[in-house]
């Protein structure tokens, strides 16, 4: 998979959801948040994966909350960040129907920086660029899935310091 930079990965635990927890709704290294009135479940899915043999599946039954963060999955630990620095987040995702999700750096307060992405029904690698707020030294990277009912699968999540743009064009017959 393409990386943003050669910087070390800031997410180091169970990025591909390969390690199972004590129950299907427990995925080591990851937390799952659902704010009322939203209703959703998280399971480790071994029937589909973009990389490896498992993915995280979020089933949203009620997405009436107007905020995407009302249903989110995120690493269990915060990551050290540099104020104002750009970070690249790459992951694979698919959904039961096309939908919008957000990638956010959150520090527990009002300082949030999100990039909105549109995901579709086939496994595809997505890349988001988020800039750390100017006043924080640690944050949680969240994948915000609320507002829309349906299923979302996430796999192979990585976060690195810096962004590096690579353009590629494939040619037929030449």
C-alpha positions as CSV (number, residue, x, y, z in Angstrom):
1,X,0.0,0.0,0.0
2,X,1.3,3.5,-0.6
3,X,2.5,5.4,2.4
4,X,2.4,9.2,2.9
5,X,6.0,9.4,4.1
6,X,8.7,7.2,5.5
7,X,7.9,8.4,9.0
8,X,7.1,5.8,11.6
9,X,3.5,4.8,12.0
10,X,1.9,6.5,14.9
11,X,-0.7,3.7,15.2
12,X,1.1,0.6,16.3
13,X,-1.6,-1.7,17.8
14,X,-3.8,-4.0,15.7
15,X,-4.0,-1.7,12.6
16,X,-5.6,-4.5,10.5
17,X,-8.0,-5.8,13.2
18,X,-6.3,-9.2,13.0
19,X,-6.2,-9.7,16.8
20,X,-9.5,-10.9,18.3
21,X,-10.8,-9.8,21.7
22,X,-12.7,-11.8,24.3
23,X,-16.0,-11.1,22.5
24,X,-16.9,-10.3,18.9
25,X,-17.6,-6.7,19.9
26,X,-14.1,-6.2,21.5
27,X,-11.2,-5.4,19.2
28,X,-7.9,-5.0,21.1
29,X,-6.3,-1.6,20.6
30,X,-9.6,0.1,19.5
31,X,-12.4,1.9,21.2
32,X,-16.0,2.3,19.9
33,X,-18.2,5.3,20.9
34,X,-21.9,5.7,20.2
35,X,-23.7,8.8,21.5
36,X,-27.5,8.7,22.1
37,X,-29.8,8.7,20.1
38,X,-27.5,6.8,17.6
39,X,-27.5,3.0,17.9
40,X,-24.6,1.0,16.4
41,X,-22.5,-2.1,17.0
42,X,-18.9,-3.0,16.3
43,X,-17.7,-6.5,15.4
44,X,-14.5,-8.0,14.1
45,X,-15.4,-9.4,10.7
46,X,-13.5,-12.4,9.3
47,X,-15.7,-12.7,6.2
48,X,-14.2,-9.7,4.4
49,X,-11.0,-7.8,4.6
50,X,-8.9,-5.6,2.3
51,X,-5.6,-6.7,3.9
52,X,-5.1,-9.8,6.0
53,X,-8.0,-11.9,7.2
54,X,-10.2,-9.5,9.3
55,X,-11.7,-6.0,9.3
56,X,-13.8,-3.9,11.7
57,X,-17.5,-3.8,10.9
58,X,-19.7,-1.0,12.2
59,X,-23.4,-1.7,11.9
60,X,-25.4,1.6,12.3
61,X,-29.1,1.0,13.1
62,X,-30.1,4.5,14.0
63,X,-28.0,7.4,12.8
64,X,-30.3,10.2,13.6
65,X,-27.7,12.3,15.4
66,X,-26.6,15.2,13.1
67,X,-22.9,14.7,13.9
68,X,-20.7,12.1,12.3
69,X,-18.7,11.7,15.5
70,X,-21.9,10.3,17.2
71,X,-20.6,6.9,16.0
72,X,-16.8,6.6,15.9
73,X,-14.0,4.1,16.1
74,X,-10.6,5.1,17.3
75,X,-7.3,3.7,18.7
76,X,-7.4,3.1,22.4
77,X,-4.5,5.4,23.1
78,X,-3.8,9.0,22.1
79,X,-0.8,9.8,19.9
80,X,1.8,12.4,20.4
81,X,1.5,15.2,17.8
82,X,3.2,18.4,17.0
83,X,1.1,21.5,17.1
84,X,0.2,22.7,13.5
85,X,1.8,19.6,11.9
86,X,0.1,17.8,9.0
87,X,-0.6,14.1,9.4
88,X,-1.5,11.5,6.8
89,X,-4.1,8.9,7.7
90,X,-4.5,6.0,5.3
91,X,-7.0,3.1,5.5
92,X,-9.1,0.8,3.5
93,X,-12.9,1.1,3.7
94,X,-16.2,0.0,2.1
95,X,-19.8,0.5,3.0
96,X,-23.2,-1.1,2.3
97,X,-24.0,2.0,0.4
98,X,-22.1,5.2,-0.5
99,X,-21.7,7.5,2.5
100,X,-19.7,10.3,4.0
101,X,-17.2,9.8,6.9
102,X,-14.8,12.1,8.7
103,X,-11.2,11.6,9.9
104,X,-10.6,13.8,12.9
105,X,-7.8,14.6,15.3
106,X,-9.5,15.3,18.6
107,X,-7.9,16.5,21.8
108,X,-10.9,16.2,24.2
109,X,-11.8,19.8,23.8
110,X,-13.1,22.1,21.1
111,X,-10.0,21.8,18.9
112,X,-11.0,19.4,16.1
113,X,-9.7,19.1,12.6
114,X,-11.6,16.9,10.2
115,X,-11.4,15.8,6.6
116,X,-14.6,14.5,5.0
117,X,-14.3,11.6,2.7
118,X,-16.9,9.8,0.5
119,X,-16.6,6.1,0.6
120,X,-18.3,3.6,-1.7
121,X,-19.4,-0.1,-1.7
122,X,-16.1,-1.6,-2.8
123,X,-12.9,-2.0,-0.9
124,X,-10.8,1.1,-1.6
125,X,-7.8,2.7,0.0
126,X,-8.5,6.2,1.3
127,X,-6.1,8.9,2.4
128,X,-6.8,11.9,4.5
129,X,-4.7,14.8,5.5
130,X,-5.4,16.4,8.9
131,X,-3.5,19.3,10.6
132,X,-3.0,19.3,14.3
133,X,-4.5,22.2,16.2
134,X,-1.9,24.8,17.2
135,X,-2.3,24.2,20.9
136,X,-2.1,20.4,21.5
137,X,0.6,17.8,22.1
138,X,-1.5,14.7,22.0
139,X,-4.7,13.7,20.3
140,X,-7.0,10.8,19.3
141,X,-7.5,10.0,15.6
142,X,-11.1,9.1,15.1
143,X,-13.0,7.6,12.2
144,X,-16.4,9.2,12.5
145,X,-19.2,7.2,10.9
146,X,-22.5,8.7,12.2
147,X,-25.5,10.2,10.5
148,X,-26.3,7.4,8.1
149,X,-27.6,3.9,8.8
150,X,-25.9,0.9,7.2
151,X,-22.7,-1.0,7.5
152,X,-19.1,0.3,7.2
153,X,-16.0,-1.9,7.1
154,X,-12.5,-0.4,8.0
155,X,-9.1,-2.1,7.6
156,X,-5.4,-1.5,7.7
157,X,-5.4,2.0,9.4
158,X,-2.1,4.0,9.5
159,X,-1.2,7.5,10.6
160,X,2.1,9.2,9.8
161,X,3.7,12.6,10.3
162,X,3.9,14.6,7.1
163,X,2.3,14.3,3.8
164,X,3.9,13.4,0.6
165,X,2.0,13.7,-2.7
166,X,2.7,11.1,-5.4
167,X,0.9,11.4,-8.7
168,X,0.6,8.3,-10.9
169,X,-1.0,7.8,-14.3
170,X,-1.4,4.4,-15.9
171,X,-1.3,4.2,-19.6
172,X,-2.8,1.6,-21.9
173,X,-0.6,0.4,-24.9
174,X,2.3,2.6,-24.1
